[in-house]
Amino acid sequence: MGMEMKQTARLVQELRMTPQLLQAIKLLQLSRQELTEAIREELEANPLLEERNEQEPATDETERRTEEPQTDTDAREASDAVEQIDWERYLENYSSPLPAGGGGLPDDLPGVDQTLTRDDTLAQHLTAQLGLLPASETERRIAEVIINSLDDEGYLRDTSLEDIAELLGCSPEEAEDGLAIVQELEPTGVGARDLRECLLLQARALTGDQTLLIRLIEDHLHDLETRNYTVIARALRISRDDVSDLHRTLTHLEPRPGRSFSNSSTIYVTPDVYIVRRGDEWVPQLNEDGLPRLRISNYYRKAIREDGGREARQYVQERLNSAWSLLRAIDQRQETILKVTAAIIDFQRDFFDQGIHHLKPLVLRDVADAIGRSESTVSRVTRSKYVQTPRGIFELKFFFNSTISRDGGDDMAGTAVKHYIRQLIEEEPASKPFSDQRIADLLMERHQIDIARRTVAKYRESMNILSSSRRKRFT
């Protein structure tokens, strides 16, 4: 059979990560404090951006987010200033006022982005690497949720893989595969579920034969903690000096791989959204206090009228483009937070009406489907975003819970079960604390909650509560 060369046309659909989309994603996952810092840096870098005084009425077209879009007449006036730049088309496309938490914005924002000049968070650093790996869309989606579930030290401690699998509607095996992808990223050790796994990830990444170091970490961390070198030497069949060398190597590993990305200064939580009651309804309101209020400076109008040459006009156009892109990315961020919060209110109405015991199971897909966005977008929104309610301040991800079955009743959220466990432990006799099995039995007797002893242990450990033997107190 002879070889034949031919050309074929194929129609494929793919997502292009434009600079505008990257900027929108980056802003979406920032905390409120990080967003404020990023805006301040952009204010310094872009002369076409300026901060509006809080007492100043929002009459500028960039601030009138609920008014009609700019008219063609206004656009023509700008176009007439310099014919070489098609300002009519430009303003027509990019200067429409935006609603605050109102109508829909396109996922792909207009304009040319200038990347924000700020240090990455751990989540941003890992997400950027994830985009370079050969992974399927499902694997990326799972890995991104895991990344957004890591604590400041880079550990996956607050959320189990079982919970992530349930939140995303994937299998435990797929969640494990997603974690394996995260654990391939730098800094080595991120995605570990405990110290032993963190050190093992780093030991396996070292060059040379690290068999003894791996065995030391797997089996003898407790002996190492008590400096019981003799037991280690006997078990590994090496000398005490060799044990000392292994210990020295171990001290060069990083027990908290995410700490170089964490801010050591105290962070005070400021809510992004207030949830208030109006009549019989719960209503979300964005907290705009403290965020710099931006507008496009009149500087650009002056620059248009004063012909400073082609390079000057090009600079003004790029800066204006960048400014509009930033304003739209900020508005899209605020709108998405508001939509996610509104959906959470719909799903968790019983919690707001009656309290934590009425928190319902909720997964990312539920909210994503309700607002017409991806699960990854919802995951980004719920991280480091806070809502103030009459029942306290909560991180948005607090409202997402795994499902716990109840005997003869509606399913219950895992967070509500944790609350019951804490209540039981607070009520237990000081001299005879409840075992995990006893707590499981009491949950069934009092609340018809059917969970295994190991699930009680997992929830107890996630709340940093000691085992019954270590809680025992003598009076």
N, C-alpha and C positions, 0 to 999 in steps of 0.2 A: 504494500500500500504506500503510495507516494505521499509526501508531505505537502500540505496546501496552506498557503498564507492568505488570510482574508481579513477585512476590516468589518467589525460589527458595531452597531450602536446600542448602547444600553442606557436605560433610564433608571437612575438610582436617586433615592432621597436620603439626604444626610443633613445633620445639624452642623452649621458653620459657627464656630465659637468666635464671633466677631468681637472686636474690642469693646463695643457698647454692651454686649451681653456679658462679657467677662466683668466689666465694671459693675453692672447691675447685680451679678452674682456676688461679687466681692462686698458691695455695700450691704446686701441682704444678710450676710452672715456676720456682720459686725455687731458688737454690742452697742448700746447707746453711747457709752463713754468713748469707744473706739470711733464711732461715727462722728462724734463732736470733734475729736482730734483730727480725723481725716478732713473734715470740712475746713477746719482752721488752716491746715496745711495747704489746701487748695486755694483758700482766700489769699494766702501769701504768694502762691505761685502764679495765679491768674489775675492780671490787672482788670479784666472785664467782669470779675465777680466782686460784689461788695455786700456788706452786711447792712440790712435795714434796721434802723432803730425801732425798738419795740413799741415806742409811743407814736411812731410815724404811721399814718394810715396806709394800708396796702393798696395804693393806687397804681403802682407800676404794673405793667402788663404781666410780668413774671410772677407777681404776687396775687393777681386776681384770678384765683384758681377756679372760681365758680362762675366767672363771666364768660361771655361769648368769645370765640377765637378772634384773633386780630383780623381786621378787615383788609380787603384788597387795597383800599385807598392808603392805609398805613403802610402796607408793603410796598406800594408804588413810590411813596415818598422816600422810603429808604433806598429803593432801587435807583431813583433819579440822582441821588447824591454821587454815586460813582457807577458809570455805565459798565465798566469793565467787570464788575462783580454782579452776578444775577441775584441781587438781594431780594427781589420780589419772590422768586422761587425759594430762596433760602428761608425767608421769614414765613412763607406759606407752609413750609414743611416742618419748621422747627420751633416756631414761637407760639403755638397754640397753648393757652393757659391750661393747667392741669387741675383736676378736681382733687381735693384733699379727702382721700378715702372714698372717692366716688366712682365714676365710670371707668371702664376697662382701659388699660394701657397695653400696648403690644409687648410681648415678651422680649422682642428684639428692639432695643431702644434706638432712636435716630441719633445722628451726629457721630463725630470722631472722638474717640476716648483718649484722654491722656491719663495713663495709669496713675493711681493715687500714690503719692510719695510717702509711704509709711511702712514700718516694719510689719511683716506678716505675723499672724497668730499661728499657733500650731496647726489648727484646722486648715487655714489657708495654705500653709506650707505643704501639708500632706495632700490636700486636694489638687494642688498644682502638679505634684508628682504623679498622682493617680491618673491625671489626664494624659500622661506620657506612656502608661503601661498598656500592653495589648490585652485588654479585657473586654468581655461582652457587656452589653448595656445593663443586664441584670446584675452582673458582678460589680459594675461601677456603682449602681444604685445602692446595693447592699453595703459596699465599702464606704460610700459617702455617709450613710447613716451611722455606721460604726465610728467613722472619724468624728462626726458631730456628737457622739456619745462619750468620747474620751474625756477624762478629767484633765486638770491643768498639768498633771505630772505625766500624762500620756498613757494612763492605764484605762482599761475597760473594766471598771469596778462597780459603777452604779447601775449598769444595765447588763443583764445576762444575754447570751446569744439566743436563748429560748425566747426571751422577750422581744428581741430584735426580729427573730423569725416570725413571731406572731404579729408584730407591728407592721411588717412588710408583706405578710401573707406568703412567705417563702418557706422552704423546708429547712430544718436544722443543718442539714448537710450544706445547703447553699450559703447559709449564714457562716458556717465554718470556713467555706471557701473564701467568702468575703473578708473574714478576719485574717486569713492567710495572706491575702493581697495587702492588707493594711500593714501587716507585720513585715512585709518586704520593704517598706518605705523607710526613709531616713527622718529622724535619728533612729538608729537601730534600737529596738526594745519597745517601741511604741506599739500599742495594741495588746500588751500583755495584761493578763487578768490578775496576776499577783507578782511578787518580787521574784520568786523562783523562775517563772516563765520569762520575765524581763531579762534576767541574767543569762538564762539559757539561750535566748535569741541572740544576745551579744556574743556569748561564748562560741556559738556555732558559726558566727560570722567572722571570727578571727582566723587568720591564716595558720597553717600548720596543723599538727595533730593535737586536738584539744579534748581527747577522750577522757583523760583524768580530770580536767577542769569541769567537764560536763557531768561526770559522775559525782564530783564533789558538790556541785550545785544541786543535782537531783536528789542525793541521798544524805548529805552531811551538813546542810546549812545550820541545823541546830547544834551539831557538834562544833562547828566552826564558831558559832556565837558564844559557846561556853569554853572555847579554846581547848577543846579536848582533842589535841593533835594525835595522841597515842591511838585512840579509837579509829581516827581517820586513816592514819598510817597503816594500821593493821588491816583495815577493810580494803584499802586501795593497793596494799602490798608495796608501799614505798616508804622512804625514810621520813623522819620528822622534818628534816631540812627541805625535802621535796614538798611536804605539806605547806611549809612556810612560803616556799616559792609560789605554789598555787594560790595561797591566800593573798600574796602580794599582787599577783596577776588579777585576782578577783577584785581587789580594791581599786583597780583602774577602770572597772566597768561602771556604767552610770545607772544607779538605782532609780533615778527619776528622769527619764529621757526627755520629758517635755518641759523641764524647768527653765531651759534657756529661752523658751518662748513666753514664759509667764511673767506677769508684772508683779513684782514683789510688794508694790505699794498697796495700801488698803483701798479697796474698791467699794464704794457705797452704792447700794442698789437704788436706782431711780426707775420707777415704772415707765414702760413705753406706752402703756395703755391703761386707762381707768375703765373699770366696769361699774356702771351706776344703774340704779333702778329708777325707771320712769313709769309710774303706774304699775302695771302688771308685767312689764317687760324689762329685761336686762339689756343695756345698751353700751357698746364699746365706744370710748372717746380717746383719740390720740393725745398723748401728752407732748405738746409742742414747747413747753417751758424749758429753757436751757439750751435748746438747739439753735445754732446760728440761723437767722432768717436771711436767706440769700436773694439777691436780685441781680439782673444784668446792669452794669454801670452805664451811665450815659456817655462814658468815655468812648465807647465804640461809635456812637453817632458822630461825635466830634472827629474821630479818626477817619470815618467815611468821607466827611465833607472836606477834610484837609488832605489833599492828595499827597501822600508821603512817599509815593513810589510803589512799584509792584511788590517788593519784599515786605514793606510795611503793611500793605493791604492784605497780603497773604498771611502775615502774622496775626492781624486782627481777625481775619476769617477763621483761622485755626483756633485762636483763643475763644472766640465767640461760640464756635462749634463745640469746643470742649466744655464751655460753661453750660450751654443748653443740655448737653449730654449728662452732666453731673446733676443738674436740677431735675431732669426727668428720672434719673436713676434713684435719686432721693425720694421723689414722689412715688415711684413704683414700689420702693421698699416700704414706705409708710402705708400705701394702699394694700399691699400684700399682708402686712402685719395685721391691719384692721380686718381684712377678709378672713384670715385664719382665726383671729379672736372671735369674730362673729359666728363662725362655724362651730368653734369650741363651745360657745354659749348655747347654741342650738342643741348640741349633743349632750352637754353636761348641765342642762337646766336644773335637774334635781339637786346637783351639788350646790348651786348658787341659792336654791330655795331652802334646802334642808340640811346641808353640811356634808362633811367628808365621807360619812358612811354611805352616802348615796352617789358617790363617784362611779361612773359607768366605765366598762371596758371601751377603749377607743384606740384605733390604729391610724397610722399616717394616711393610709389609703382612703379611709372614711372622709377625712378633711380634704384631701387632695381631690377626690371626686366631687365633693360638695362645692369647691371653689373653682374647679376647672384648671388646676395646676398640678405639677408633678409632685410625687412623694419627696423627691430630693429638695424641691423648693420649700415644702412644708417643714422638712427636717431642718433646713437652714434657718427658717423663721423661728422655730421653737427653741433654738439654742441661744442662750444669753439674752433672751427677751423676757421682760417681766410685766405682769399685769397686777394692778392694785384692785382688790375687791373688798367688799365689806367683811370678808372672812380672812383677809390678810393679803400679803404680796406673794405671788407664785411665779416661778418660771413657767413659760408656756408649755414646756415639755412635761411638766407635772401632770397635765390633764390627759396624757397618753398612757394607757395602762394595758397590761396583759389581762386575759380573761381567767377568772377563777370560778369554777362551777359551784353552785349551791344546790343542796338537796331539796328538790321540790320548789325552787324559787328562781328568780332571775339571776343571771350571771353577775358577778361582782368584780370590780376593778382590783388589781393587785395592790395599788396604793391604799385602798380602803382596808384590805386585809392586813396590811402592815400596821395600820392604825389600830386595829383590833388586837394584834399581837403586842404592840407597845402597851396598850391598856391593860392586858392580862398580866404582863410582866410588872407593871407599876403596882398592880393590886396583889401580887403574889406574897406569900409569907417570906420574910427576910431570911429566916433560918432554914427554909425548905423551898427554894425556887422551883418553878415549874420546869420540867424537862421539855424538850422540843416535842416529844410524843404527847405529853400531857397537854401542851398548848394546842396541838392539832386536835386532840379529843375535845377540849373545851370549845374550840371554834365550831366544831360540829354540833356539840350539845346546845350551845347558846345562840349560834347564828346560822346553823345549817351550812357551814362552809366546809367543803370536803377537800382538804389538801393533805399531802403526805408529810411525814416528819422532816424529810430532807428539804421540802419546800419551805417549811417553817424555819429551818436552819439557814437556808439561803436568804430569806427575808430578814431574819434577825441579824445576820452578819452584814447585810447591806445597810442596816441602821446602826452599825457599830455597837451592837449590844452583845455582851459577853455570854458565854455558855452558862448553863445553870450551875455547874460546879464552881465557876469563877464568880458567879453573882452571890453565892452563899455568904451570909453575914450572921455573926453570932451576937446575940444581945444579952 
